[in-house]
Amino acid sequence: MRRLMLAALVAALALPGCIVAVEGRTTTHRTYSPPPPPPPPPPAEVTVEWNDARTVVLREYYGCDWDTVGAFEYYETDCGIPEDDLFFLLHVSRMSNRNFHEVCFTYQHSNRVLWDVVLHYLGAGHAFAPEAWAISCVSFDLLVAAYIALAHRLGLTGRSRNQARPVAHPQKLAH
């Protein structure tokens, strides 16, 4: 028995590297399938704003640089000048060979009266009147208008047109 134990010990030390345990497996080959592609994006909604078309008009028709396009936006949003007036002022600046900012400044300081700007830059007034003519002309107009309103309010202009005229008694008209 001793020999048997010794043989088992030698076998236990020498044989473990050669013993392989095999499990019973079924061989199934897996094939790789990629995940499905993502869904297509929703159709793009293109919104065209007037600012885009206005930029094209300013760049292509008037030949403006990007500074003038930005100034156009500034005068409309920050200064409150209507867009139609801005296009007209741009036309006046091009016709009179003046800076667009100078024409807008004159427009703002002439109480936003386009007529004064046109007379100042394109009419006969630019030949003999000083540059401050548009501002002083409107200032004088406002002063006269304030005087007339005050005189009318105080009753210095005679009878107001808004007062009802006395009507003859209806019985007197019948006779």
Secondary structure, DSSP 8 states (H G I E B T S, - for coil): -HHHHHHHHHHHHHSGGG-------------------------------HHHHHHHIIIIIS---HHHHHHHHHHHHTS---HHHHHHHHHHHHHTT--HHHHHHHHHHTTT-HHHHHHHHTSTHHHHS-TTHHHHHHHHHHHHHHHHHHHHHHTTTSS-TTS------HHHHH-
